[in-house]
Amino acid sequence: MTINVLAAYRRRGIASQLLKYILDKAKLDPTIKEVYLHVQVGNDEAKQFYMSHGFEDHGIIKDYYKRIEPADCFILKMQLSQN
């Protein structure tokens, strides 16, 4: 799944609403214990957005992307349940 908000509509809370909706739905499924995502290294705005919503940095995957530079990505995770 990809979440993207056009530049003209950023800073209006749209991405936060989308993320909240997705996480709320995921929390309803007891088989989903955690959510993880990747953010391209260098996309500091996106990384900070997810970190401000409770995601934690769990390292970097080298050469994750094949057609864009930089090719590395951060892995961000959020625990949904303690079980």
N, C-alpha and C positions, 0 to 999 in steps of 0.2 A: 504494500500500500504506500502511496506517496501522498504527502500533505504539502500543498503549495498554495500560497496566497499571492496574487498579483501585486507587484510593487505599489501600485496606486492605492491598494486597499490595506496595506500593512499598517501596523500600529493602531488598529481599531479593535483589537481583541478577537478578530475572526479566527486566527490560528489557535488561540487559547480555547475558544469555544469548540472548535473542531477536535482538538486534542482531548478536552474534557469529555466530550460525547463519546469518543472512541474508548477512552479509558473506563468510563462508566459502564459501557456495554461489555468490555472485557471483564470487568469485576463481577458481572452477573454470571459468568461462566466459571464454575468451580474448577474446571480443568486448566484454566489459564492462571499460572502462578506468577509469571513475570512477563514484562514487555521489553523488548530490546529494539534498538534501531541503529542506523549508521548515519553519520554526518561527515561529509567530505572535509578532510583536513584543510584548514584555511577558511571554512565557513563559520567564523567565530560567532556571528549573529545567531545562526541556527543552533549551534552548540549551547550558547548561553540561554537561549529560549528554552530548550529542553531541560537544561540543568535547573533553571528557575522554576520548572514545573515538577521537580522531584527526581529527575533522572540522574544517574551517577555515571561518571566516566569509568569504563572498564577496559581501557587500552586502545590500541591502534591495530588495524589490519593493514599490512603493507600490500600495495598493488591490488587493492580491492576492485577499483574501477579499471576498465580496459580501454575506454575511449575518451577519458577526460583527465585533465591534470589539475591539481595533483591527484595521483592515483590512490593515495592512502585515505583511510576513513577512521574516524573514532567510533567505538562501540559504546553506546549509552544504554543503561538498563534501569528498570524500575521494578521493584518487587510489588506485586499486587496482594499477595497473601503470605502469611507466615507458615502455612501448612505445606 
